[in-house]
């Protein structure tokens, strides 16, 4: 009997212990479940959004390549001007940077005064020493104590050249700049118009009436808005500000049908869409064209 009582008490104690432990186990399960629900923030985000982002970047990259290729494939008058224009090149490949420039050189045997064009390009515009100094200065500003930032800076310059009535050449320089750590190259542009008869450079005021910059900005925006509304490749583009136009008012090339303005990346369109230039038919510019005999656009 004594042993029976002891055994019974033992069973009762064990039963009570099990009853007390059960809620504790449930309390342990709840936090684990909570953790599992909160844990996968990465899973809560749509998994395909990663691919969507990558696809978006891939699409933009393709667009940049296509946009660049259209610029490279653009026809010009190089063949027609082969007696007048000699192509010169400069290339310097260092550990930290690559400079690769192509530029036109006028044949001074045809006219001695073409030296005005050649000297300006070689001594002032191309400014190889200045380009090198700028690249090295940018490199020095980067904290690179571990020497891990070894991406090579690249600067490419090429050109298109156009001839108007054998009296004027228009030169478009397009600069392709690869900066360390950037996904895409950036593009900048410069245009020069050179009077072959007088051997002088011509600027905005030589083609258009003085004080017409606001009107020209309006004309450019009208054409650009038409392009945007056409639903073509101009999505995400925007109107040109007056300040941006004034800064780029000499950045145009001409032929006998149109004036074409060029703008750097992100002035009128992002790098991945739209265009680098706006073509303005001469008939839309008649109200602001300068009426005098030295203006090749009214000949």
Order of alpha helices (4+ residues) and beta strands (2+ residues): alpha-alpha-alpha-beta-beta-alpha-alpha-beta-beta-beta-beta-alpha-alpha-alpha-beta-beta-beta-alpha
